[in-house]
Amino acid sequence: MTDSSAGSLLREVARMYTRAQRVVADCCRTTSTQCHLLTELGRSGPLPLSELGTRVSLEKSWVSRAVEAMAARGLVSKVPNPSDARSWLVTLTADGERTVHELNQTLDEHAAQLLASLNERERAAVEASLLTLLKALREDPAATCCLPPTARQEPTRESKPCC
């Protein structure tokens, strides 16, 4: 990378960290799409199929195929939505909840290992900067356009990562 502008640097960090997360998340036998859907369901609870797709910014056909594959593996259930008979409600099963827990634990361990390569001062600076960036992203309409107001909470050190 030759350009060191803030935008270029942020894109490079996001690209490399996403690549690393995909490699690490492979331990949970999930595709990238399934990982996003499982973690969103783990954060939010049961969702209509269309809202699940909106929250992860994926087309309905991608979400539908991924949900069908996860249902076949017993990770989610898909039932008619009691609030809207024209839609489906997607819910994590007990196996799905275990998979989300395993996935979060694996990704948390990877992040801890990555941050352990920094000294204490650098680690504190990175964590503070990430909280500041997360706060800015949660106030950015482009980053929150598909999220309900409850998902736009203030970041904390306990905030859970996403894949």
C-alpha positions as a Markdown table, in Angstrom:
| # | Residue | x | y | z |
|---|---|---|---|---|
| 1 | Met | 0.0 | 0.0 | 0.0 |
| 2 | Thr | 1.5 | 3.3 | -1.1 |
| 3 | Asp | -1.3 | 5.7 | -0.2 |
| 4 | Ser | -1.4 | 6.5 | 3.5 |
| 5 | Ser | -4.6 | 8.7 | 3.6 |
| 6 | Ala | -7.0 | 7.9 | 6.4 |
| 7 | Gly | -9.6 | 6.5 | 4.0 |
| 8 | Ser | -7.1 | 4.3 | 2.3 |
| 9 | Leu | -5.7 | 3.1 | 5.6 |
| 10 | Leu | -9.1 | 2.3 | 7.0 |
| 11 | Arg | -10.1 | 0.4 | 3.8 |
| 12 | Glu | -6.9 | -1.6 | 4.0 |
| 13 | Val | -7.4 | -2.5 | 7.7 |
| 14 | Ala | -11.0 | -3.4 | 7.1 |
| 15 | Arg | -10.0 | -5.6 | 4.0 |
| 16 | Met | -7.3 | -7.4 | 5.9 |
| 17 | Tyr | -9.3 | -7.9 | 9.1 |
| 18 | Thr | -12.3 | -9.2 | 7.1 |
| 19 | Arg | -10.0 | -11.6 | 5.2 |
| 20 | Ala | -8.5 | -12.8 | 8.5 |
| 21 | Gln | -12.0 | -13.2 | 10.1 |
| 22 | Arg | -13.1 | -15.3 | 7.1 |
| 23 | Val | -10.2 | -17.7 | 7.6 |
| 24 | Val | -10.7 | -17.9 | 11.3 |
| 25 | Ala | -14.5 | -18.3 | 11.0 |
| 26 | Asp | -14.0 | -21.3 | 8.7 |
| 27 | Cys | -13.6 | -23.3 | 11.9 |
| 28 | Cys | -17.3 | -23.0 | 12.5 |
| 29 | Arg | -18.1 | -24.5 | 9.0 |
| 30 | Thr | -20.0 | -21.4 | 7.9 |
| 31 | Thr | -19.8 | -19.4 | 4.7 |
| 32 | Ser | -19.3 | -15.7 | 5.0 |
| 33 | Thr | -23.0 | -15.1 | 4.3 |
| 34 | Gln | -24.0 | -17.6 | 6.9 |
| 35 | Cys | -21.6 | -16.1 | 9.4 |
| 36 | His | -23.2 | -12.6 | 8.9 |
| 37 | Leu | -26.7 | -14.0 | 9.2 |
| 38 | Leu | -26.0 | -16.1 | 12.2 |
| 39 | Thr | -24.3 | -13.3 | 14.1 |
| 40 | Glu | -27.1 | -10.9 | 13.2 |
| 41 | Leu | -29.7 | -13.4 | 14.6 |
| 42 | Gly | -27.5 | -13.9 | 17.6 |
| 43 | Arg | -27.5 | -10.1 | 18.3 |
| 44 | Ser | -31.1 | -9.4 | 17.4 |
| 45 | Gly | -33.1 | -12.5 | 18.0 |
| 46 | Pro | -35.7 | -13.9 | 15.6 |
| 47 | Leu | -36.3 | -11.8 | 12.4 |
| 48 | Pro | -38.5 | -11.9 | 9.4 |
| 49 | Leu | -36.4 | -13.1 | 6.4 |
| 50 | Ser | -36.7 | -9.8 | 4.6 |
| 51 | Glu | -35.5 | -7.8 | 7.6 |
| 52 | Leu | -32.6 | -10.1 | 8.1 |
| 53 | Gly | -31.5 | -9.5 | 4.5 |
| 54 | Thr | -31.9 | -5.7 | 5.0 |
| 55 | Arg | -29.8 | -5.7 | 8.1 |
| 56 | Val | -26.9 | -7.5 | 6.5 |
| 57 | Ser | -27.4 | -5.7 | 3.1 |
| 58 | Leu | -27.9 | -8.8 | 1.1 |
| 59 | Glu | -30.4 | -9.6 | -1.7 |
| 60 | Lys | -33.4 | -11.7 | -0.8 |
| 61 | Ser | -32.3 | -14.6 | -3.0 |
| 62 | Trp | -28.9 | -14.8 | -1.2 |
| 63 | Val | -30.5 | -14.7 | 2.2 |
| 64 | Ser | -33.1 | -17.3 | 1.2 |
| 65 | Arg | -30.6 | -19.8 | -0.1 |
| 66 | Ala | -28.3 | -19.3 | 3.0 |
| 67 | Val | -31.3 | -19.7 | 5.4 |
| 68 | Glu | -32.4 | -22.8 | 3.6 |
| 69 | Ala | -28.8 | -24.3 | 3.9 |
| 70 | Met | -28.7 | -23.3 | 7.6 |
| 71 | Ala | -32.1 | -24.8 | 8.2 |
| 72 | Ala | -31.0 | -28.1 | 6.6 |
| 73 | Arg | -28.0 | -28.1 | 9.0 |
| 74 | Gly | -30.3 | -27.5 | 11.9 |
| 75 | Leu | -28.9 | -24.0 | 12.7 |
| 76 | Val | -32.1 | -22.0 | 12.2 |
| 77 | Ser | -35.8 | -22.6 | 11.9 |
| 78 | Lys | -37.9 | -20.9 | 9.4 |
| 79 | Val | -41.6 | -20.7 | 10.2 |
| 80 | Pro | -44.5 | -18.5 | 8.9 |
| 81 | Asn | -44.4 | -15.2 | 10.6 |
| 82 | Pro | -47.3 | -14.9 | 13.1 |
| 83 | Ser | -47.3 | -11.1 | 12.6 |
| 84 | Asp | -47.4 | -11.3 | 8.8 |
| 85 | Ala | -48.6 | -14.5 | 7.1 |
| 86 | Arg | -46.9 | -13.4 | 3.9 |
| 87 | Ser | -43.4 | -13.6 | 5.4 |
| 88 | Trp | -41.1 | -16.1 | 7.2 |
| 89 | Leu | -39.6 | -15.7 | 10.7 |
| 90 | Val | -36.0 | -17.0 | 11.1 |
| 91 | Thr | -34.9 | -18.1 | 14.5 |
| 92 | Leu | -31.7 | -19.7 | 15.8 |
| 93 | Thr | -32.0 | -23.2 | 17.0 |
| 94 | Ala | -30.0 | -24.5 | 20.0 |
| 95 | Asp | -27.4 | -25.7 | 17.5 |
| 96 | Gly | -27.4 | -22.3 | 15.9 |
| 97 | Glu | -26.9 | -20.6 | 19.3 |
| 98 | Arg | -24.0 | -22.9 | 20.0 |
| 99 | Thr | -22.5 | -22.1 | 16.6 |
| 100 | Val | -22.9 | -18.3 | 17.2 |
| 101 | His | -21.3 | -18.7 | 20.6 |
| 102 | Glu | -18.4 | -20.8 | 19.1 |
| 103 | Leu | -18.0 | -18.3 | 16.3 |
| 104 | Asn | -17.9 | -15.3 | 18.6 |
| 105 | Gln | -15.5 | -17.0 | 21.0 |
| 106 | Thr | -13.2 | -18.0 | 18.1 |
| 107 | Leu | -13.3 | -14.4 | 16.6 |
| 108 | Asp | -12.7 | -12.9 | 20.1 |
| 109 | Glu | -9.7 | -15.2 | 20.6 |
| 110 | His | -8.3 | -14.2 | 17.3 |
| 111 | Ala | -8.8 | -10.5 | 18.0 |
| 112 | Ala | -7.1 | -10.9 | 21.5 |
| 113 | Gln | -4.2 | -12.7 | 19.8 |
| 114 | Leu | -3.8 | -10.0 | 17.2 |
| 115 | Leu | -3.9 | -7.2 | 19.9 |
| 116 | Ala | -1.5 | -9.2 | 22.1 |
| 117 | Ser | 1.2 | -8.4 | 19.6 |
| 118 | Leu | 0.9 | -4.7 | 20.7 |
| 119 | Asn | 2.3 | -3.3 | 23.9 |
| 120 | Glu | -0.1 | -2.2 | 26.6 |
| 121 | Arg | -0.1 | 1.5 | 25.5 |
| 122 | Glu | -0.6 | 0.7 | 21.8 |
| 123 | Arg | -3.4 | -1.7 | 22.7 |
| 124 | Ala | -5.2 | 0.9 | 24.8 |
| 125 | Ala | -4.8 | 3.5 | 22.0 |
| 126 | Val | -6.2 | 1.0 | 19.4 |
| 127 | Glu | -9.2 | 0.1 | 21.6 |
| 128 | Ala | -9.9 | 3.8 | 22.3 |
| 129 | Ser | -9.7 | 4.6 | 18.6 |
| 130 | Leu | -11.9 | 1.7 | 17.7 |
| 131 | Leu | -14.6 | 2.9 | 20.2 |
| 132 | Thr | -14.4 | 6.4 | 18.8 |
| 133 | Leu | -14.7 | 5.1 | 15.2 |
| 134 | Leu | -17.6 | 2.8 | 16.2 |
| 135 | Lys | -19.4 | 5.8 | 17.7 |
| 136 | Ala | -18.8 | 7.8 | 14.5 |
| 137 | Leu | -20.1 | 4.9 | 12.4 |
| 138 | Arg | -23.2 | 4.5 | 14.6 |
| 139 | Glu | -23.9 | 8.2 | 13.9 |
| 140 | Asp | -23.3 | 7.8 | 10.1 |
| 141 | Pro | -26.6 | 7.5 | 8.1 |
| 142 | Ala | -24.8 | 5.4 | 5.5 |
| 143 | Ala | -23.7 | 2.8 | 8.2 |
| 144 | Thr | -27.0 | 2.7 | 10.0 |
| 145 | Cys | -29.5 | 3.0 | 7.2 |
| 146 | Cys | -30.7 | -0.6 | 7.6 |
| 147 | Leu | -30.7 | -0.8 | 11.4 |
| 148 | Pro | -33.6 | -0.2 | 13.8 |
| 149 | Pro | -33.0 | 2.5 | 16.3 |
| 150 | Thr | -32.3 | 0.0 | 19.1 |
| 151 | Ala | -29.2 | -1.2 | 17.3 |
| 152 | Arg | -27.7 | 2.3 | 17.2 |
| 153 | Gln | -26.6 | 2.1 | 20.9 |
| 154 | Glu | -23.5 | 3.6 | 22.3 |
| 155 | Pro | -20.4 | 1.4 | 21.9 |
| 156 | Thr | -18.8 | -0.2 | 25.0 |
| 157 | Arg | -15.8 | -2.3 | 25.6 |
| 158 | Glu | -18.2 | -5.2 | 25.9 |
| 159 | Ser | -19.7 | -4.7 | 22.4 |
| 160 | Lys | -19.7 | -8.0 | 20.5 |
| 161 | Pro | -17.8 | -8.3 | 17.2 |
| 162 | Cys | -19.3 | -9.3 | 13.9 |
| 163 | Cys | -17.7 | -11.4 | 11.3 |
